[in-house]
Amino acid sequence: MNLSLFDEPASFDRAGLHRKLDELARQRIYIGTSSWKYQGWFGQIYTPERYYFRGRLSEKRFQEECLAEYAETFPIVCGDFTFYQFPAESYWKKLFNSAPGSLKFAFKVPEEISVKVFPKHARYGPRAGEDNESFLKSDVMRGQLLDVLQPWRERIATLVIEFGQFPKFCYKDVSEFIAELDPFLQQLPTHFRYAVEVRNEEFLCPEYFACLRHHGVAHVLNAWTRMPELTEQIEIPEVHTTDFTVVRALLRRGRPYEQAVKTFSPYREIQEPNPGARDAIRAVIKQSRERNQPAYIFVNNRLEGNAPQTIESIIS
């Protein structure tokens, strides 16, 4: 694929964005993106010439090397890819070696831990529709993930345990969910920070927040299609359950993921500003400063169309 440099956005101030993000990071407010391998960010976060080979863009070089350039702007990144697998130790070593030690990471815990019943989807093969025997098994999480990540523990800001929206046949109410979540969190080693993301609006109740608070686990303030707006979540009195905050600004409420992908790809520019989400993130930054506590904030391309520009707008 030949890349036309004339198609690149010309007004993005990468150096200015880095300075602002670096200043926030010194206050322990870390802002980054969900994933990072987007060619739509050429001319913004990425310099195309760095990935040329014999006069053409090398997809392989970009995939393997772009994280180092990402770290020249952002202090933190969320690795969403880990939701689909337990990466091997060799993969982790290569990943951490591909970026400077100053870059912090968040990772999603694999769905082998957080999916109660495998969806009826072709990618699950014969397991589609079946109960997951590894659901909330702390020994599996420890052996397959935590023990492997131990050498890089200091670079990991948090591990996000994302629960998809549970149908009623899984749990008739939040108490049944808490009855399984509570002993799982109790058994996790405390040398990692954990955050729980739920996508059942009815779970946002005192019992849920009390469970997280008891274990020093954060509730993920998440902008997602079937969750209350971030502006509503931050007003819940019990929502801050530990001494750090996690935000994942993923989708506009009411918009399915597939629609956002179709609408916004290849993520070159903001297409639909979301003032409410921006204001909520600014409020989180303000609250974190006032409490003098860390915040880990991740913005997805699918919120507005281009995560770097969204972040630039938030902190400008």
BELHU-V521524 format. One record per residue. N is the residue number from 1. RES is the residue in one letter. SS is DSSP state (a for helix, b for strand, c for the rest). PSI is psi in whole degrees, 0 to 359 (none if undefined). NEAR is the number of other C-alpha atoms within 12 Angstrom. Layout:
{{N,RES,SS,PSI,NEAR} {N,RES,SS,PSI,NEAR}}
This chain:
{{1,M,c,124,14} {2,N,c,137,17} {3,L,c,124,22} {4,S,c,115,15} {5,L,a,340,16} {6,F,a,344,11} {7,D,a,357,15} {8,E,c,146,21} {9,P,c,139,24} {10,A,c,351,17} {11,S,c,3,14} {12,F,c,125,25} {13,D,c,84,21} {14,R,a,318,29} {15,A,a,320,19} {16,G,a,319,22} {17,L,a,318,30} {18,H,a,316,31} {19,R,a,317,20} {20,K,a,318,26} {21,L,a,324,33} {22,D,a,320,26} {23,E,a,319,19} {24,L,a,319,30} {25,A,a,327,29} {26,R,a,339,19} {27,Q,c,9,22} {28,R,c,31,29} {29,I,b,105,39} {30,Y,b,122,45} {31,I,b,129,51} {32,G,b,199,48} {33,T,b,164,44} {34,S,b,111,37} {35,S,c,175,34} {36,W,c,351,39} {37,K,c,69,31} {38,Y,c,116,32} {39,Q,a,343,30} {40,G,a,346,29} {41,W,a,5,36} {42,F,b,137,36} {43,G,c,352,29} {44,Q,c,285,35} {45,I,c,330,41} {46,Y,b,145,35} {47,T,c,109,28} {48,P,a,322,33} {49,E,a,335,22} {50,R,a,343,24} {51,Y,a,16,27} {52,Y,b,145,19} {53,F,b,118,17} {54,R,c,43,12} {55,G,c,4,14} {56,R,b,154,18} {57,L,b,127,23} {58,S,c,111,22} {59,E,a,319,21} {60,K,a,315,14} {61,R,a,319,21} {62,F,a,312,29} {63,Q,a,322,23} {64,E,a,334,23} {65,E,a,350,28} {66,C,a,338,33} {67,L,a,326,36} {68,A,a,320,32} {69,E,a,325,32} {70,Y,a,317,39} {71,A,c,347,32} {72,E,c,346,29} {73,T,c,313,38} {74,F,c,148,47} {75,P,c,351,41} {76,I,b,155,43} {77,V,b,150,43} {78,C,b,124,41} {79,G,b,97,35} {80,D,a,339,29} {81,F,a,334,21} {82,T,a,350,30} {83,F,a,334,27} {84,Y,a,0,20} {85,Q,c,163,21} {86,F,c,101,28} {87,P,c,150,25} {88,A,c,160,18} {89,E,a,323,20} {90,S,a,324,13} {91,Y,a,314,17} {92,W,a,316,27} {93,K,a,316,17} {94,K,a,319,16} {95,L,a,309,28} {96,F,a,330,30} {97,N,a,347,19} {98,S,c,358,23} {99,A,c,157,28} {100,P,c,155,23} {101,G,c,344,21} {102,S,c,340,27} {103,L,c,125,33} {104,K,b,156,37} {105,F,b,149,44} {106,A,b,147,43} {107,F,b,144,43} {108,K,b,135,38} {109,V,c,137,41} {110,P,c,149,32} {111,E,a,343,34} {112,E,a,338,32} {113,I,a,325,38} {114,S,a,355,37} {115,V,c,120,33} {116,K,c,316,31} {117,V,b,125,30} {118,F,c,131,28} {119,P,c,154,22} {120,K,c,78,14} {121,H,c,146,13} {122,A,a,328,11} {123,R,a,346,12} {124,Y,a,355,19} {125,G,a,225,12} {126,P,a,348,14} {127,R,a,349,19} {128,A,c,126,17} {129,G,c,357,17} {130,E,c,156,19} {131,D,b,146,22} {132,N,c,113,22} {133,E,c,342,18} {134,S,c,4,23} {135,F,c,123,27} {136,L,c,40,35} {137,K,c,106,30} {138,S,a,329,29} {139,D,a,325,20} {140,V,a,316,25} {141,M,a,320,31} {142,R,a,309,27} {143,G,a,322,20} {144,Q,a,343,24} {145,L,a,300,35} {146,L,a,316,33} {147,D,a,323,23} {148,V,a,326,21} {149,L,a,352,33} {150,Q,a,318,21} {151,P,a,340,17} {152,W,a,21,28} {153,R,a,321,26} {154,E,a,341,19} {155,R,a,357,28} {156,I,b,114,32} {157,A,b,315,39} {158,T,b,156,42} {159,L,b,124,40} {160,V,b,120,41} {161,I,b,100,39} {162,E,b,122,36} {163,F,c,122,33} {164,G,c,172,27} {165,Q,c,120,26} {166,F,c,132,27} {167,P,c,164,21} {168,K,c,333,14} {169,F,c,344,13} {170,C,c,311,22} {171,Y,c,128,20} {172,K,c,337,15} {173,D,c,175,21} {174,V,a,333,28} {175,S,a,321,22} {176,E,a,322,18} {177,F,a,313,32} {178,I,a,325,29} {179,A,a,333,18} {180,E,a,326,23} {181,L,a,319,34} {182,D,a,308,29} {183,P,a,331,18} {184,F,a,310,30} {185,L,a,326,33} {186,Q,a,327,24} {187,Q,c,355,18} {188,L,c,142,28} {189,P,c,147,23} {190,T,c,3,18} {191,H,c,4,20} {192,F,c,153,31} {193,R,c,139,36} {194,Y,b,151,39} {195,A,b,140,40} {196,V,b,130,45} {197,E,b,119,38} {198,V,c,154,37} {199,R,c,22,28} {200,N,c,110,28} {201,E,a,324,28} {202,E,a,347,23} {203,F,a,345,32} {204,L,c,77,36} {205,C,c,166,23} {206,P,a,323,21} {207,E,a,317,24} {208,Y,a,311,35} {209,F,a,325,33} {210,A,a,322,26} {211,C,a,312,33} {212,L,a,317,36} {213,R,a,321,26} {214,H,a,327,21} {215,H,a,4,29} {216,G,c,37,28} {217,V,c,140,38} {218,A,b,145,41} {219,H,b,131,45} {220,V,b,116,43} {221,L,b,106,44} {222,N,b,128,45} {223,A,b,113,43} {224,W,c,161,36} {225,T,c,326,27} {226,R,c,23,24} {227,M,c,156,32} {228,P,c,153,29} {229,E,c,152,31} {230,L,a,324,36} {231,T,a,330,27} {232,E,a,318,23} {233,Q,a,320,30} {234,I,c,348,34} {235,E,c,353,18} {236,I,c,124,19} {237,P,c,326,14} {238,E,c,7,21} {239,V,c,332,37} {240,H,c,103,37} {241,T,c,356,30} {242,T,c,193,29} {243,D,c,21,26} {244,F,b,160,35} {245,T,b,142,45} {246,V,b,131,46} {247,V,b,134,48} {248,R,b,105,49} {249,A,b,96,45} {250,L,c,303,44} {251,L,c,154,40} {252,R,c,140,34} {253,R,c,133,28} {254,G,c,352,18} {255,R,c,122,21} {256,P,c,151,20} {257,Y,a,312,23} {258,E,a,323,14} {259,Q,a,321,17} {260,A,a,319,28} {261,V,a,312,21} {262,K,a,321,15} {263,T,a,320,24} {264,F,a,340,26} {265,S,c,143,25} {266,P,c,26,22} {267,Y,c,44,32} {268,R,c,338,31} {269,E,c,160,34} {270,I,c,132,28} {271,Q,c,330,21} {272,E,c,93,23} {273,P,c,145,25} {274,N,c,84,32} {275,P,a,325,19} {276,G,a,315,26} {277,A,a,319,40} {278,R,a,314,35} {279,D,a,322,24} {280,A,a,319,28} {281,I,a,320,41} {282,R,a,322,30} {283,A,a,321,26} {284,V,a,317,39} {285,I,a,314,34} {286,K,a,315,23} {287,Q,a,319,22} {288,S,a,321,30} {289,R,a,315,22} {290,E,a,324,15} {291,R,a,350,19} {292,N,c,49,19} {293,Q,c,151,24} {294,P,b,151,32} {295,A,b,137,43} {296,Y,b,111,49} {297,I,b,127,49} {298,F,b,129,48} {299,V,b,134,45} {300,N,c,146,41} {301,N,a,329,42} {302,R,a,2,43} {303,L,a,310,46} {304,E,a,344,37} {305,G,c,335,35} {306,N,c,107,43} {307,A,a,317,46} {308,P,a,319,46} {309,Q,a,324,38} {310,T,a,313,39} {311,I,a,317,43} {312,E,a,318,33} {313,S,a,324,26} {314,I,a,318,29} {315,I,a,5,29} {316,S,c,none,18}}
